[in-house]
Structures are given as C-alpha cells and as structure tokens.
Amino acid sequence: MAKKKTTKKQAAPAAEMQAEMQMQPAMQPPMMAQPQMPMGQMPMGQMPMGQMPMGQMPMGMPPGGNPMMQMMQMMMMMGSGGAGPAMMDPAAMPFQGGSEAMDDGDAGLDEDFIRPALLKHRIKKQEAVPLGSVLDVLCLTEDAQHSLGGVPKGCTIALAGPPGKGKTRSALAGLARVALSGEKVAMVVAEEGFYSDKGCGRDDLCSRMVKIGMAATGLNESQLEKQVLSNMFVLESQYHKGQTWDDFVGKYRYLVEQEEISFVVIDSLNMLDPTKNRTADNLSALKTYNHEMGTTCLCIGQIRDTGLPVGGEALQHTADVVFLIEEMSLGSKEIAEQWGGKYRDKIDIIRSIKSVTTPTFPHPIRIGRDDATGAMSVHESQPEEYAVLPLE
C-alpha cells in the first residue's frame, strides 16, 4: 500500500501542538507522570486534583473551576487548621503585644502606678473649714472626743434636705467667713438668677449674699467689698440658658485652676443636670477632680418624697461626707419633753450620715436658726444626753 503523503497543510497543526507542549510549566507534567500512591496514604497537599475524590474537596469549594486556585485556597485553609483565619477574643487583644513592654518615651502609663513605700508624709491629720453653723459639729476629731470645728477640708460634701430649712443661708454665711480668712471662694448658681439690675424690686441672691455676709462677719458693705467680696467668684450655670453639664465642667475647671479656688458652694447639684438622672455620676466626677485640686466643695441638694436625696443611695455612697436634714415627729409626750417641743409637733433635725475621713456625731441634732444670718445652728433645746461635743 502506498504511503500517504503528509501534506504541508496537515503538518502545521502537529508542529503547533508540539511547540505548545514544550511551553507548559514543569510543575504541571502530564497526569500519567505522577507517581501512583494509594489514595489513603497520599498527602492532601500532593494529591492530584484530577484524582481527588469529590467527598474530600474542601467545603465551600465548587467542583471544576481553576485547579491551581482551588489548590491554593485548600493549602491556606490547611495552614490555619482548616477553619479559616483564627479569630481572637477582643478582650485578649491588649495582651498580645509581646512579653516585653514597648518603650515609646511616654511616662504616662508609669505615672498611673503608685508605690506607697516611696511616698513621703503618708500619715495626715484631717483639717477643718469652719463655716460658723451646725455643720461644724457634725464631724469629729480622730479620737471622737471633740467636734472637728468645721467641714472636712478637701472633701466633697452633700447637704440635702427639704426647702426652706436654711441650707442656702448657711452656705452663704460660710462663704463669707472663709473669704474673710483670705481664701478664694466660689459659688455655683444653678437654681435662680444671681443679680438683676432692671429694678424689678426683687431681693435677688446677690443682695442676700451681701446682707448675710455683713451679718456673719460684722463688716459694713464697704469693708465687706474689700475684705470678702474681692475673694468671691460666682459661676452661673442655669440649664434654661442652655448650659449643660459639660459646659459647667469646663467653666468650673477654668475657675478653680486660674483663680486657685479653695472652697466652693454648689446650689444646687441636682439642677446642673435637668434630667436629674445622673446626679451620682456627676458627683463622682466632681469629687475626683476636687481631690486632685484640694478643693473643699459643699453641694446643696434636694430630697424626694421618699426622704432620700435626689441621686438616692448612689449619691450617699459617692460623696465624701453626707449631711441629711429631716423632719422628726414628736410622737409621744416623753419624746416631746425630751426634745423641748409639743406632743405631735414636728421639728427639724440634721444627721451626719457618713464621713470617709472622720468619725461622725452619732445622734441627731435639732436645728435652730441664727437670728442675724438665718443660718442653721444647734437648737437650745438639744437634749443633754445628745449634747454636741466641744471643740478640741
């Protein structure tokens, strides 16, 4: 049989096929060149894609498609345990920075740690800020044998009670006495306007401050201006003017730091937040700042119908010192005689609920009023068995 001649037209496809096979990457030899191993012994990463059982294909990897892409995805999953990228508990992330602390040149973190053994003057004696009212005898000296003679210095004090009991007048008289000693003082006004020059006929808070200050110090108006009012600052923070708690904090910090204020009266703490839902939280932040600055702060507060201060028990836990004004009913003739009242009458008393730095007077004190200033004082009918302790 005669051989068929290969024409030039037929030889061209064969030559192209040979050239294409020579251009294939060495990593992809023909499947027949792969060493044959039992399927159970062949490593997954070396199993030819053409011989991999469908049941052993990685989950989520569709059959077909690009074999090399599938192989790369499978190798990445095997490297991470077959479960994708390892997830870390967010709470553990801050601890993954290595065993050695990084030194970024910032001493801020080191300054957060205190070593008491390296401190000096560790033991201190609680000092007092005399206000000239019943508040001076509610806290005691360390031995509990004498009255402290003032509110604890450097503390944040909560004074809560019903309206009309003399809280504001006692605070104004105290401000005047502290300012007369040369200390700079401030009053935060949140409940009413402080001063009006429109001739409306109202005896405003500024007028009452001057009159009570004159009565408390025995100075005339000119002397009071030079010796007392020159050391006083007033910060208005009424919420009806659009003032928020953050606005108050910014102005309060500026005033305390720029003028080196040592004693502050806030009237009242509740009104700095019109919702009255964050009184205890606000007091906590205020107290921490006062501690840093060494500022004594008397916060006047209101009480609810339950008899507890606005802010509840949280406020009592937060403040350094808590004084509570209450009404006590004289429910029997014996009790009425003991407290110098009439049967079934009600009298005003004040109690020291807590003080973190001093012992407290363990009995209620009946409230009287100073004739000149209207500030709260110890009533003359205070029972002898509950007599206040003398000053040291």
C-alpha positions in Angstrom: 0.0 0.0 0.0 1.4 3.3 -0.9 2.1 5.7 2.0 0.0 8.7 2.1 2.0 11.8 1.7 1.8 14.3 4.5 0.9 17.5 3.1 2.2 20.8 4.3 -1.3 21.8 5.4 -1.6 18.7 7.6 1.9 19.0 9.2 1.2 22.5 10.5 -1.2 21.5 13.4 1.2 18.8 14.6 4.1 21.3 14.8 1.9 23.8 16.7 0.9 21.2 19.3 4.5 20.1 19.9 5.5 23.7 20.5 2.6 24.3 22.9 3.5 21.2 25.0 7.1 22.5 25.3 5.8 25.8 26.7 3.9 24.1 29.6 5.3 24.8 33.1 7.4 22.0 34.5 5.2 21.9 37.6 2.3 20.5 35.5 3.6 17.3 33.8 1.0 15.0 32.3 -1.1 13.2 34.8 0.4 9.9 33.8 3.8 11.1 35.0 2.5 11.4 38.6 3.7 8.6 40.9 0.8 6.4 41.8 0.2 6.1 45.6 -2.8 4.6 47.4 -5.4 7.3 48.0 -5.4 6.9 51.8 -1.6 7.4 52.0 -1.2 10.4 49.6 -0.7 13.7 51.4 -3.6 16.0 50.8 -1.4 18.8 49.6 0.2 16.5 46.9 -2.9 14.8 45.7 -3.5 15.4 42.0 -6.6 17.4 41.6 -7.8 15.1 38.9 -7.7 12.1 41.3 -9.1 13.8 44.4 -12.4 12.3 45.5 -15.3 14.8 45.5 -16.1 13.9 49.1 -12.7 15.2 50.2 -12.8 18.5 48.4 -12.6 21.4 50.8 -16.0 22.7 52.0 -17.3 25.7 50.0 -15.0 24.8 47.0 -17.2 24.2 43.9 -16.2 21.4 41.5 -14.5 22.5 38.4 -13.0 25.9 38.1 -9.3 26.8 38.2 -7.4 23.8 39.7 -4.5 25.9 40.8 -6.7 28.5 42.6 -8.5 25.7 44.4 -5.2 24.2 45.4 -4.0 27.5 46.9 -7.2 28.0 48.8 -7.0 24.5 50.2 -3.4 25.0 51.3 -4.3 28.3 53.1 -7.1 26.6 54.9 -4.9 23.7 56.0 -2.3 26.1 57.3 -4.9 27.8 59.6 -6.3 24.5 60.9 -8.9 24.2 58.3 -11.2 26.7 59.9 -10.2 29.9 58.2 -8.3 32.8 59.8 -8.0 32.3 63.6 -10.3 34.7 65.5 -9.1 36.3 68.7 -11.2 37.2 71.7 -11.3 41.1 71.7 -10.6 41.0 75.5 -7.3 39.3 74.8 -6.0 41.6 72.1 -4.4 44.2 74.5 -2.3 41.3 75.9 -0.9 40.2 72.5 1.8 42.9 72.4 4.7 40.6 73.3 6.4 39.8 76.5 8.4 42.9 76.6 6.8 46.3 77.2 7.4 48.8 74.4 9.2 52.0 75.4 7.6 54.8 73.5 9.1 57.6 75.6 5.8 58.4 77.3 5.8 58.2 81.1 2.0 58.5 81.3 1.5 54.8 82.0 4.2 54.5 84.6 2.7 57.5 86.4 -0.6 55.6 86.9 1.1 53.3 89.3 1.8 54.4 92.9 4.3 52.7 95.3 3.2 53.7 98.8 6.6 52.7 100.1 8.2 55.5 98.2 5.8 58.2 99.3 6.6 60.8 102.0 4.2 62.3 104.6 1.9 59.3 104.3 0.0 60.0 107.6 -2.1 63.1 107.7 -4.5 64.8 110.1 -7.9 65.9 108.9 -8.2 69.6 108.9 -11.4 71.6 109.1 -13.0 74.5 107.2 -15.1 76.5 109.8 -18.4 77.7 108.5 -19.9 79.0 111.7 -23.1 76.8 111.6 -24.4 73.5 112.9 -22.3 71.8 110.1 -19.1 72.5 112.2 -20.1 69.9 114.9 -21.4 67.0 112.8 -17.9 65.6 112.2 -15.5 64.7 115.0 -11.7 64.5 115.6 -9.9 61.2 115.2 -10.4 60.3 118.9 -14.2 61.1 118.5 -13.9 63.2 121.7 -14.2 66.6 120.2 -16.0 68.3 117.4 -13.9 68.9 114.3 -15.0 72.6 114.2 -15.8 72.7 110.5 -16.5 70.6 107.5 -13.6 68.2 106.5 -11.1 70.1 104.3 -10.5 68.9 100.8 -13.7 66.8 100.8 -16.9 66.9 98.7 -19.9 67.3 101.0 -23.5 66.6 100.1 -26.0 68.6 102.1 -29.6 67.5 101.3 -32.9 68.5 102.8 -36.4 69.9 102.2 -36.7 73.5 101.0 -36.8 76.4 103.5 -34.6 74.8 106.1 -31.7 77.2 105.9 -29.3 75.4 103.6 -28.5 78.3 101.2 -28.3 80.8 104.1 -25.9 78.6 105.9 -23.8 78.2 102.8 -23.7 82.0 102.1 -22.6 82.7 105.7 -19.9 80.1 105.4 -18.7 81.5 102.1 -18.3 85.0 103.7 -16.4 83.6 106.7 -14.0 81.6 104.5 -13.4 84.5 102.2 -12.7 86.8 105.2 -9.8 84.5 106.1 -8.1 85.3 102.8 -9.1 82.2 100.9 -10.7 82.5 97.4 -14.1 81.0 97.2 -16.8 80.4 94.6 -20.5 79.9 94.4 -22.1 77.9 91.5 -25.7 79.2 91.0 -28.0 76.8 89.2 -31.4 77.4 90.6 -32.0 81.2 90.2 -30.6 84.3 88.8 -27.9 85.9 90.8 -28.1 89.6 90.0 -30.7 91.8 88.4 -30.1 95.5 87.5 -33.6 96.1 86.0 -35.1 97.5 89.1 -37.7 94.7 89.3 -37.9 95.1 93.1 -36.7 91.5 93.8 -34.3 90.8 96.7 -32.0 88.8 94.5 -29.3 86.3 95.5 -26.6 88.9 95.3 -28.4 91.2 97.7 -28.9 88.3 100.2 -25.3 87.3 99.9 -24.2 90.8 100.8 -26.6 91.2 103.7 -25.8 87.7 105.1 -22.1 88.3 104.7 -22.3 91.6 106.6 -24.2 89.9 109.4 -21.8 86.9 109.5 -18.6 89.0 109.6 -19.7 92.2 111.3 -18.4 94.3 108.5 -20.2 97.1 106.7 -20.8 97.0 102.9 -17.6 98.9 102.0 -15.5 96.7 104.3 -17.2 93.6 103.0 -16.4 94.6 99.4 -12.6 94.9 100.1 -12.1 92.0 102.6 -14.7 89.5 101.5 -16.3 90.1 98.1 -12.9 90.6 96.4 -12.2 86.9 97.2 -15.6 85.7 95.8 -16.5 84.4 92.4 -19.9 83.4 91.1 -20.5 80.9 88.3 -24.0 80.9 86.8 -24.9 77.6 85.3 -28.7 77.6 84.8 -29.9 74.9 82.3 -32.6 77.2 81.0 -29.8 79.3 79.5 -28.7 76.3 77.5 -26.0 75.3 80.0 -25.1 71.6 80.1 -23.1 69.5 82.5 -20.1 69.6 80.1 -20.4 73.4 79.9 -20.3 73.6 83.7 -17.3 71.3 83.9 -15.3 73.4 81.5 -16.0 76.7 83.4 -15.6 75.1 86.8 -12.1 73.8 85.9 -11.1 77.1 84.5 -12.3 79.0 87.6 -10.7 76.6 90.1 -7.4 76.4 88.3 -7.0 80.0 87.2 -8.1 81.6 90.5 -6.9 78.8 92.8 -10.3 78.4 94.5 -10.1 76.6 97.8 -13.8 76.4 98.8 -16.9 76.1 96.6 -20.7 76.0 97.2 -22.9 74.5 94.5 -26.6 75.4 94.8 -27.8 73.0 93.7 -26.1 69.9 92.3 -29.4 68.5 91.0 -30.1 71.4 88.8 -26.8 71.1 86.9 -28.4 68.1 85.1 -32.1 68.9 84.3 -32.9 65.2 83.9 -31.7 64.6 87.5 -30.8 61.0 86.3 -27.0 61.4 86.6 -26.6 63.2 89.9 -24.5 60.5 91.5 -22.3 60.0 88.4 -21.8 63.8 88.1 -20.9 64.0 91.8 -18.4 61.2 91.4 -16.5 63.0 88.6 -16.7 66.3 90.5 -15.3 64.6 93.7 -12.4 63.1 91.9 -11.4 66.4 90.4 -11.8 68.2 93.7 -9.4 65.7 95.3 -6.8 66.4 92.7 -7.1 70.1 93.3 -7.5 70.1 97.1 -10.8 71.9 96.8 -13.5 71.7 99.5 -16.9 71.6 97.9 -20.3 71.9 99.6 -23.1 70.6 97.3 -26.6 71.5 98.3 -29.2 69.0 97.1 -32.9 68.3 97.2 -34.7 65.3 98.6 -37.5 63.3 97.1 -40.9 62.5 98.7 -39.3 59.3 100.0 -37.0 61.4 102.2 -33.9 60.3 100.2 -31.7 62.8 98.4 -32.0 63.2 94.7 -29.5 60.6 93.5 -30.6 58.1 96.1 -28.2 55.8 97.9 -25.7 56.1 95.0 -25.2 59.8 95.9 -24.7 58.9 99.6 -22.1 56.3 98.6 -20.3 58.7 96.3 -19.9 61.8 98.4 -17.1 62.0 101.0 -19.5 63.5 103.6 -23.3 63.4 103.7 -25.5 65.6 105.9 -29.2 65.0 105.8 -31.9 67.3 107.1 -35.2 65.6 108.1 -38.4 66.3 110.0 -38.9 64.3 113.2 -42.4 63.8 114.7 -42.7 64.1 118.4 -45.0 61.0 118.7 -45.2 60.8 122.4 -45.3 63.2 125.4 -42.0 61.8 126.6 -40.3 62.4 123.3 -41.8 65.9 123.1 -40.4 66.7 126.5 -37.0 65.3 125.7 -36.7 67.5 122.6 -38.3 70.6 124.0 -41.3 70.5 121.8 -45.0 69.8 121.9 -46.7 66.5 121.6 -47.3 65.6 117.9 -45.3 68.6 116.7 -42.6 68.2 114.0 -39.1 69.5 114.5 -36.2 69.8 112.1 -33.1 67.7 112.7 -29.9 67.1 110.9 -27.8 64.0 110.9 -24.3 63.1 109.7 -24.9 60.0 107.5 -21.3 59.4 106.7 -17.8 60.8 106.6 -14.9 58.9 105.0 -12.2 60.9 106.8 -13.6 61.4 110.3 -15.8 59.9 112.9 -19.3 61.4 112.9 -21.6 62.6 115.7 -23.8 59.6 116.4 -27.0 61.5 117.4 -29.5 63.8 115.5 -29.1 67.5 116.2 -32.2 69.7 116.5 -31.9 72.7 114.1 -32.2 76.2 115.3 -31.7 79.4 113.4 -29.2 82.2 113.8 -31.2 85.4 114.3 -28.7 87.6 112.3 -28.0 85.3 109.3 -30.7 82.7 109.3 -28.1 80.0 109.1 -28.7 76.7 110.8 -27.4 76.4 114.4 -27.8 73.9 117.3 -31.2 74.5 118.9 -31.2 75.5 122.5 -33.5 72.5 123.3 -31.0 69.9 122.1 -31.2 67.1 124.7 -28.4 67.0 127.3 -27.8 63.3 126.6 -27.2 64.2 123.0 -25.2 67.3 123.6 -22.7 68.2 120.9 -19.1 67.8 121.7 -16.9 70.8 122.4 -14.1 71.9 120.1 -10.6 70.5 120.7 
